Amino acid sequence: MDQYVFHEMTFTWLDGITFNMDGGTLFGPVPRAIWGRFYPYNKNNQIPCNADPILIQYQDKNYLIDTSLGLDKATAKARRNAGVQSDGDILGSLQKLGLTPEDIDVIMMTHMHNDHASGLTYLDNGELKSRYPNAVIYMSEEEWEDVRNPATRTQKTYLKENWEPIVEQVQTFEEKLEVAPGITMELTGGHTRGHAMVRFEQNDETALHMADILLSFVHVNPLWVGGVDDYPLDSISAKQELMDEALKNNYSFLFYHDPFYRVVRYTDDGKNIEYALACSKEPSMPMTDEQDKTYQVIGTLEK
């Protein structure tokens, strides 16, 4: 498992699913002739992707960002449609750390799309149960409202089996929530109406988990937003503001979906990488010579 120490906080990426996603889902209106020079793809126009929850151990508590895709509830058709390449082993990851799901104190849900929220619940002899029964589950008020009252566009990903068993655990916020000293959830909108990011601050340094506002390490351009964003103009606006702030102040970025890097810190122009923590999981497809525009690590690459 990959770990990153950020002063008093230790981040660990749990072993979630590995899957091949349609390139248009991740890159939206950007044509493959452009994004294909940054990111690998196969003959089906699919790209490699992870869904790895991030565990934060801090001040004797265990915090989790999102929960991956719970494949115990998935049909063969759903697995095929999701492009699953590896099931992962989140429970095994926790066990290696001496933890169980009952030890998770807080879950910060950036949003409730199926690839982030399905792992909140599981089937036990045909009964749906909360996977993390002792955790407070935070999400934005807008997200919680839309989860319970999905629109036509969102009803296929805001699935009842992902949220009905955890209703009593959910606590919501409006614009911003201090989860703990140095950990703040902030509403961004865009990807979903209630999409949120997480800001980490320690000793005058900042790390951002922008979730699906910054889908991969090559999505630095504010105009590169996902094809499944419900409010793409809001995504662009939020991303412009956040990237401008982050690049000027040398922030670090943490990734959930990226199969190549866990942490990236860019040069101040955003065109290269001055520090990166590599993802130790084998991607479902590697970079090739076709990716001649991929950002270069000109500083430290930690493996």
C-alpha positions in Angstrom: 0.0 0.0 0.0 1.2 3.5 -0.8 1.6 5.9 2.1 2.3 9.6 2.3 3.2 11.4 5.5 2.0 15.0 5.7 3.3 16.2 9.0 1.0 14.7 11.7 -1.2 13.1 9.0 -0.5 9.7 7.4 -2.4 9.0 4.1 -2.8 5.4 2.9 -4.4 4.4 -0.3 -6.5 1.3 0.2 -6.8 -1.3 -2.5 -10.0 -0.5 -4.4 -11.0 -1.7 -7.8 -9.0 -1.2 -11.0 -11.1 -0.7 -14.1 -11.1 0.5 -17.7 -13.2 3.6 -18.2 -14.4 5.1 -21.5 -12.1 7.9 -22.4 -15.0 10.3 -23.1 -16.2 9.8 -19.5 -12.9 11.2 -18.1 -12.1 13.8 -20.8 -15.5 14.9 -21.9 -15.5 17.3 -24.9 -11.7 17.1 -25.4 -11.0 15.0 -28.5 -8.9 11.9 -28.2 -6.4 13.3 -30.7 -5.5 15.7 -27.9 -5.9 13.8 -24.7 -4.4 10.6 -26.2 -1.0 12.4 -26.2 -1.3 12.7 -22.4 -3.0 9.5 -21.4 -3.0 5.9 -22.7 -6.0 4.1 -24.2 -6.8 0.8 -25.8 -8.7 -0.1 -29.1 -12.0 0.3 -27.3 -11.2 3.9 -26.4 -10.9 2.9 -22.7 -8.4 4.3 -20.3 -6.9 2.9 -17.0 -8.6 4.0 -13.8 -8.5 3.3 -10.1 -11.1 3.8 -7.3 -8.9 3.7 -4.2 -10.2 5.1 -1.0 -7.8 7.3 1.0 -7.4 6.6 4.7 -6.1 9.4 6.9 -4.8 8.6 10.3 -4.6 11.7 12.4 -4.8 12.5 16.1 -5.8 8.9 17.0 -8.7 8.8 14.6 -9.2 7.1 11.2 -10.7 9.2 8.4 -11.7 7.8 5.0 -12.3 9.6 1.8 -14.9 7.7 -0.3 -15.3 3.9 -0.4 -14.8 2.6 -4.0 -17.1 0.2 -5.8 -18.7 -2.6 -3.7 -18.6 -5.5 -6.1 -20.4 -7.9 -3.8 -23.6 -6.1 -5.0 -22.7 -5.9 -8.7 -24.1 -8.2 -11.3 -22.0 -9.7 -14.1 -23.5 -7.1 -16.4 -22.6 -4.3 -14.0 -19.0 -5.5 -13.7 -18.7 -5.7 -17.5 -20.2 -2.2 -18.0 -17.8 -0.8 -15.3 -14.8 -2.4 -17.1 -13.6 -4.1 -13.9 -10.0 -5.4 -14.2 -9.3 -6.1 -10.5 -11.6 -6.4 -7.5 -9.2 -5.0 -5.1 -9.2 -5.8 -1.4 -10.1 -3.0 0.9 -10.8 -5.2 3.9 -7.4 -6.8 3.4 -5.8 -3.3 3.2 -7.4 -2.4 6.6 -6.3 -5.6 8.1 -2.7 -5.0 7.1 -2.9 -1.7 9.1 -4.4 -3.6 12.1 -7.8 -2.1 11.4 -11.4 -3.3 10.8 -14.3 -1.4 9.2 -15.6 -0.8 12.7 -12.4 1.3 13.4 -13.3 4.0 10.9 -14.4 7.1 12.7 -15.3 9.4 9.9 -16.1 9.0 6.2 -15.8 12.1 4.0 -18.0 11.5 0.9 -16.9 13.9 -2.0 -20.1 12.8 -3.8 -22.3 9.7 -4.1 -21.7 8.4 -7.6 -21.6 4.6 -7.6 -17.8 4.3 -8.0 -17.3 6.3 -4.8 -20.3 5.3 -2.7 -21.0 1.7 -3.4 -18.5 0.5 -0.8 -20.6 2.2 2.0 -22.8 -0.9 2.2 -22.6 -4.6 1.7 -24.8 -7.7 1.5 -24.9 -10.0 4.5 -27.0 -13.1 3.7 -29.1 -11.0 1.4 -29.5 -8.1 3.8 -27.9 -4.7 3.1 -25.8 -3.4 5.9 -23.5 -0.4 6.6 -19.9 -1.4 6.0 -18.6 1.2 8.5 -21.2 1.1 11.2 -19.3 3.4 13.7 -18.4 6.1 11.3 -20.0 9.6 11.0 -20.5 10.1 7.2 -20.2 13.6 6.0 -21.4 15.0 2.7 -22.9 18.3 1.4 -26.5 19.1 2.0 -27.1 19.4 -1.8 -25.6 16.0 -2.4 -27.7 14.3 0.3 -30.8 16.0 -1.1 -30.1 14.8 -4.7 -29.2 11.3 -3.5 -32.6 10.9 -1.9 -34.4 12.7 -4.8 -32.4 11.8 -8.0 -33.2 13.4 -11.3 -33.5 11.4 -14.5 -29.8 11.9 -15.2 -28.6 10.7 -11.8 -31.0 8.0 -10.8 -28.8 5.3 -12.3 -25.8 6.2 -10.1 -27.6 7.4 -6.9 -28.6 3.9 -6.0 -30.8 3.2 -2.9 -28.7 0.2 -1.9 -25.7 2.6 -1.4 -27.4 5.0 1.0 -30.5 3.5 2.7 -28.6 1.5 5.2 -26.5 4.5 6.3 -29.2 7.1 6.8 -28.7 7.4 10.5 -24.9 8.0 10.1 -25.1 10.9 7.7 -24.4 14.5 8.7 -24.5 17.3 6.2 -23.0 20.7 5.7 -23.7 23.7 3.4 -20.6 25.5 2.1 -17.8 24.4 4.4 -17.2 22.0 7.3 -14.2 21.7 9.6 -14.1 18.0 10.1 -11.1 18.3 12.4 -8.3 20.8 12.9 -6.5 21.0 9.6 -9.2 19.0 7.7 -11.9 20.9 5.8 -14.6 19.8 3.4 -15.6 22.5 0.9 -18.5 22.5 -1.6 -17.4 22.9 -5.2 -20.4 21.7 -7.2 -19.8 20.9 -10.9 -19.3 17.2 -11.1 -22.5 16.9 -9.1 -24.5 19.8 -7.6 -23.2 18.8 -4.2 -19.7 17.7 -5.1 -17.1 18.5 -2.4 -13.4 18.6 -2.0 -11.1 18.1 1.0 -8.4 20.5 2.1 -5.6 19.5 4.4 -3.5 22.1 6.2 -0.4 21.4 8.4 2.4 23.7 9.4 1.6 26.3 6.7 1.5 23.6 4.0 -1.7 22.6 2.1 -2.7 19.5 0.2 -6.0 19.3 -1.8 -8.1 16.3 -2.7 -10.2 17.8 -5.4 -11.9 14.5 -6.1 -13.6 14.4 -9.5 -13.0 18.1 -10.2 -9.3 17.0 -10.9 -9.8 13.5 -12.2 -6.2 12.7 -13.0 -2.8 14.3 -12.9 -3.1 15.4 -16.5 -6.4 17.3 -15.9 -4.7 20.5 -14.9 -6.3 22.6 -17.7 -9.6 23.9 -16.2 -11.4 23.2 -19.4 -10.7 19.5 -19.2 -13.7 18.3 -17.2 -15.4 14.9 -17.2 -18.1 14.0 -19.6 -20.4 13.0 -16.8 -20.2 16.3 -15.0 -23.8 17.4 -14.3 -22.8 21.1 -14.2 -19.6 21.5 -16.3 -19.5 25.2 -16.3 -19.4 25.1 -12.5 -16.6 22.5 -12.7 -14.6 24.8 -14.8 -15.2 27.8 -12.5 -14.3 25.9 -9.4 -11.2 24.4 -11.0 -9.9 27.7 -12.3 -10.1 29.2 -8.9 -8.6 26.3 -7.1 -5.8 25.6 -9.6 -4.8 29.3 -9.6 -4.6 29.3 -5.8 -2.8 25.9 -5.6 -0.2 26.5 -8.2 0.7 29.9 -6.8 1.2 28.5 -3.4 2.8 25.2 -4.2 0.0 23.0 -2.9 0.1 19.2 -3.2 -2.7 17.2 -4.9 -4.0 13.8 -3.8 -5.8 11.5 -6.3 -8.5 8.8 -6.0 -8.8 7.7 -9.6 -5.3 8.2 -11.0 -3.5 4.9 -11.7 -0.1 6.5 -12.1 0.4 8.9 -9.2 -1.0 9.2 -5.6 0.4 12.7 -4.9 1.6 15.4 -7.3 3.1 18.8 -6.8 3.3 20.8 -10.0 5.7 23.6 -11.1 4.1 27.0 -10.6 3.1 27.1 -14.3 1.4 23.7 -14.0 3.3 22.3 -17.0 5.6 19.9 -15.2 5.8 18.0 -11.9 8.3 18.9 -9.2 7.3 16.1 -6.9 5.3 12.9 -7.3 4.5 9.8 -5.3 4.0 7.0 -7.8 1.1 4.5 -7.5 2.6 1.1 -6.8 -0.4 -0.8 -8.3 0.1 -1.9 -11.8 -2.1 0.1 -14.2 -4.4 -1.8 -16.5 -2.5 -0.2 -19.4 0.9 1.6 -19.4 2.0 4.8 -20.9 3.4 4.4 -24.4 5.4 6.5 -26.9 2.1 7.9 -28.1 1.9 9.9 -24.9 4.5 12.5 -25.9 2.8 15.4 -24.1 2.6 13.8 -20.6 3.8 16.1 -17.9 7.4 15.4 -17.0 8.7 14.8 -13.4 11.6 17.2 -13.3 12.1 17.0 -9.6 11.6 14.0 -7.2 9.7 10.8 -8.1 9.1 8.7 -5.0 8.3 5.1 -5.4 
